[in-house]
Amino acid sequence: MRDLSIAEAEALHGGRLDRRCRYATPEDGVPCNLTGSLVYGIARWSEACSGCYEGYYTDHGRGHGCSECGYTGRSRREHWVPIPPADADEAAQAQAKGE
Ligand SMILES: [Zn+2]
């Protein structure tokens, strides 16, 4: 992924974006095949460490600590998620309204 400035991200998206977030675009310039997105935002969350947590509810669990999580019992995860182009949003809204 190549990092985008907010101006580049808004130009590719075709609308306004949250300026507090980070955006990137695929290096190969190929849009997401599900959403047609060229702009991706980062989603960050933490979950129970897969290396030391033995329960079931990983979203609010905590492991006993291991070298994988730095002995915190939690691991940080992040993933790029496609942001649908602004005009696709409008088309979907128009369709929902029956226009
Ligand atoms: Zn761990």
py3Dmol code that shows the C-alpha trace and the ligand (Angstrom):
import py3Dmol

protein = """\
ATOM      1  CA  MET A   1       0.000   0.000   0.000  1.00  0.00           C
ATOM      2  CA  ARG A   2       1.143   3.553  -0.719  1.00  0.00           C
ATOM      3  CA  ASP A   3       0.275   6.237   1.825  1.00  0.00           C
ATOM      4  CA  LEU A   4      -1.903   9.090   0.592  1.00  0.00           C
ATOM      5  CA  SER A   5      -2.118  12.692   1.727  1.00  0.00           C
ATOM      6  CA  ILE A   6      -5.637  13.750   2.697  1.00  0.00           C
ATOM      7  CA  ALA A   7      -5.914  15.775  -0.556  1.00  0.00           C
ATOM      8  CA  GLU A   8      -4.935  12.759  -2.692  1.00  0.00           C
ATOM      9  CA  ALA A   9      -7.266  10.488  -0.736  1.00  0.00           C
ATOM     10  CA  GLU A  10     -10.232  12.866  -1.168  1.00  0.00           C
ATOM     11  CA  ALA A  11      -9.507  13.247  -4.897  1.00  0.00           C
ATOM     12  CA  LEU A  12      -9.479   9.456  -5.403  1.00  0.00           C
ATOM     13  CA  HIS A  13     -12.496   8.966  -3.148  1.00  0.00           C
ATOM     14  CA  GLY A  14     -14.505  11.726  -4.854  1.00  0.00           C
ATOM     15  CA  GLY A  15     -15.736  13.237  -1.598  1.00  0.00           C
ATOM     16  CA  ARG A  16     -14.788  14.356   1.867  1.00  0.00           C
ATOM     17  CA  LEU A  17     -12.960  12.087   4.287  1.00  0.00           C
ATOM     18  CA  ASP A  18     -12.164  12.202   7.976  1.00  0.00           C
ATOM     19  CA  ARG A  19      -8.888  14.131   8.234  1.00  0.00           C
ATOM     20  CA  ARG A  20      -7.874  12.359  11.447  1.00  0.00           C
ATOM     21  CA  CYS A  21      -7.550   9.000   9.662  1.00  0.00           C
ATOM     22  CA  ARG A  22      -4.759   7.484   7.592  1.00  0.00           C
ATOM     23  CA  TYR A  23      -5.423   6.494   4.003  1.00  0.00           C
ATOM     24  CA  ALA A  24      -3.543   4.484   1.404  1.00  0.00           C
ATOM     25  CA  THR A  25      -4.018   3.169  -2.124  1.00  0.00           C
ATOM     26  CA  PRO A  26      -2.929  -0.163  -3.650  1.00  0.00           C
ATOM     27  CA  GLU A  27       0.570  -0.007  -5.202  1.00  0.00           C
ATOM     28  CA  ASP A  28      -0.725  -1.602  -8.414  1.00  0.00           C
ATOM     29  CA  GLY A  29      -3.569   0.946  -8.816  1.00  0.00           C
ATOM     30  CA  VAL A  30      -6.165  -1.833  -9.110  1.00  0.00           C
ATOM     31  CA  PRO A  31      -9.452  -0.989  -7.330  1.00  0.00           C
ATOM     32  CA  CYS A  32     -10.949  -3.381  -4.788  1.00  0.00           C
ATOM     33  CA  ASN A  33     -12.960  -5.966  -6.730  1.00  0.00           C
ATOM     34  CA  LEU A  34     -15.851  -5.831  -4.235  1.00  0.00           C
ATOM     35  CA  THR A  35     -16.315  -2.102  -3.691  1.00  0.00           C
ATOM     36  CA  GLY A  36     -14.403  -0.456  -6.559  1.00  0.00           C
ATOM     37  CA  SER A  37     -12.389   1.427  -3.932  1.00  0.00           C
ATOM     38  CA  LEU A  38      -9.010   2.969  -4.611  1.00  0.00           C
ATOM     39  CA  VAL A  39      -8.860   4.462  -1.130  1.00  0.00           C
ATOM     40  CA  TYR A  40      -8.331   2.311   1.939  1.00  0.00           C
ATOM     41  CA  GLY A  41      -8.522   3.372   5.562  1.00  0.00           C
ATOM     42  CA  ILE A  42      -6.782   1.594   8.401  1.00  0.00           C
ATOM     43  CA  ALA A  43      -8.803  -0.236  11.030  1.00  0.00           C
ATOM     44  CA  ARG A  44      -7.027  -0.879  14.328  1.00  0.00           C
ATOM     45  CA  TRP A  45      -8.161  -2.974  17.215  1.00  0.00           C
ATOM     46  CA  SER A  46      -6.716  -5.148  19.917  1.00  0.00           C
ATOM     47  CA  GLU A  47      -7.689  -8.646  20.888  1.00  0.00           C
ATOM     48  CA  ALA A  48      -6.590 -11.353  23.254  1.00  0.00           C
ATOM     49  CA  CYS A  49      -3.173 -12.691  22.260  1.00  0.00           C
ATOM     50  CA  SER A  50      -3.470 -15.855  20.134  1.00  0.00           C
ATOM     51  CA  GLY A  51      -0.239 -17.112  21.697  1.00  0.00           C
ATOM     52  CA  CYS A  52      -1.317 -17.231  25.345  1.00  0.00           C
ATOM     53  CA  TYR A  53      -5.084 -16.720  25.655  1.00  0.00           C
ATOM     54  CA  GLU A  54      -7.076 -19.924  26.116  1.00  0.00           C
ATOM     55  CA  GLY A  55     -10.666 -18.655  26.457  1.00  0.00           C
ATOM     56  CA  TYR A  56     -13.333 -18.022  23.874  1.00  0.00           C
ATOM     57  CA  TYR A  57     -14.119 -14.297  23.827  1.00  0.00           C
ATOM     58  CA  THR A  58     -10.983 -12.938  22.207  1.00  0.00           C
ATOM     59  CA  ASP A  59     -12.478  -9.442  21.848  1.00  0.00           C
ATOM     60  CA  HIS A  60     -12.361  -8.734  25.562  1.00  0.00           C
ATOM     61  CA  GLY A  61     -10.131 -11.522  26.827  1.00  0.00           C
ATOM     62  CA  ARG A  62      -6.575 -11.295  28.045  1.00  0.00           C
ATOM     63  CA  GLY A  63      -3.918 -13.985  27.970  1.00  0.00           C
ATOM     64  CA  HIS A  64      -1.456 -14.770  30.728  1.00  0.00           C
ATOM     65  CA  GLY A  65       1.383 -13.228  28.705  1.00  0.00           C
ATOM     66  CA  CYS A  66       4.042 -14.609  26.361  1.00  0.00           C
ATOM     67  CA  SER A  67       6.847 -13.362  24.169  1.00  0.00           C
ATOM     68  CA  GLU A  68       4.474 -12.914  21.205  1.00  0.00           C
ATOM     69  CA  CYS A  69       2.474 -10.158  22.939  1.00  0.00           C
ATOM     70  CA  GLY A  70       5.297  -8.709  25.032  1.00  0.00           C
ATOM     71  CA  TYR A  71       3.703 -10.211  28.181  1.00  0.00           C
ATOM     72  CA  THR A  72       0.637  -7.951  27.989  1.00  0.00           C
ATOM     73  CA  GLY A  73      -1.855 -10.718  27.113  1.00  0.00           C
ATOM     74  CA  ARG A  74      -3.288  -8.537  24.328  1.00  0.00           C
ATOM     75  CA  SER A  75      -2.188  -8.162  20.738  1.00  0.00           C
ATOM     76  CA  ARG A  76      -2.692  -5.171  18.472  1.00  0.00           C
ATOM     77  CA  ARG A  77      -4.133  -5.839  15.044  1.00  0.00           C
ATOM     78  CA  GLU A  78      -4.484  -3.587  12.047  1.00  0.00           C
ATOM     79  CA  HIS A  79      -5.910  -4.092   8.618  1.00  0.00           C
ATOM     80  CA  TRP A  80      -6.591  -1.931   5.554  1.00  0.00           C
ATOM     81  CA  VAL A  81     -10.282  -1.743   4.712  1.00  0.00           C
ATOM     82  CA  PRO A  82     -11.628  -0.424   1.395  1.00  0.00           C
ATOM     83  CA  ILE A  83     -13.686   2.789   1.537  1.00  0.00           C
ATOM     84  CA  PRO A  84     -16.400   2.738  -1.149  1.00  0.00           C
ATOM     85  CA  PRO A  85     -16.106   5.658  -3.613  1.00  0.00           C
ATOM     86  CA  ALA A  86     -18.336   8.661  -2.779  1.00  0.00           C
ATOM     87  CA  ASP A  87     -20.366   8.382  -5.991  1.00  0.00           C
ATOM     88  CA  ALA A  88     -21.088   4.713  -5.247  1.00  0.00           C
ATOM     89  CA  ASP A  89     -22.587   5.824  -1.887  1.00  0.00           C
ATOM     90  CA  GLU A  90     -24.810   8.343  -3.660  1.00  0.00           C
ATOM     91  CA  ALA A  91     -25.911   5.777  -6.239  1.00  0.00           C
ATOM     92  CA  ALA A  92     -26.818   3.353  -3.451  1.00  0.00           C
ATOM     93  CA  GLN A  93     -28.741   6.061  -1.569  1.00  0.00           C
ATOM     94  CA  ALA A  94     -30.598   7.111  -4.718  1.00  0.00           C
ATOM     95  CA  GLN A  95     -31.510   3.471  -5.335  1.00  0.00           C
ATOM     96  CA  ALA A  96     -32.754   3.110  -1.744  1.00  0.00           C
ATOM     97  CA  LYS A  97     -34.978   6.172  -2.206  1.00  0.00           C
ATOM     98  CA  GLY A  98     -36.297   4.788  -5.498  1.00  0.00           C
ATOM     99  CA  GLU A  99     -34.897   7.591  -7.653  1.00  0.00           C
TER     100      GLU A  99
END
"""
ligand_1 = """\
1
ZN
Zn 0.691 -13.685 24.450
"""
view = py3Dmol.view(width=600, height=400)
view.addModel(protein, "pdb")
view.setStyle({"model": 0}, {"cartoon": {"style": "trace"}})
view.addModel(ligand_1, "xyz")
view.setStyle({"model": 1}, {"stick": {}})
view.zoomTo()
view.show()
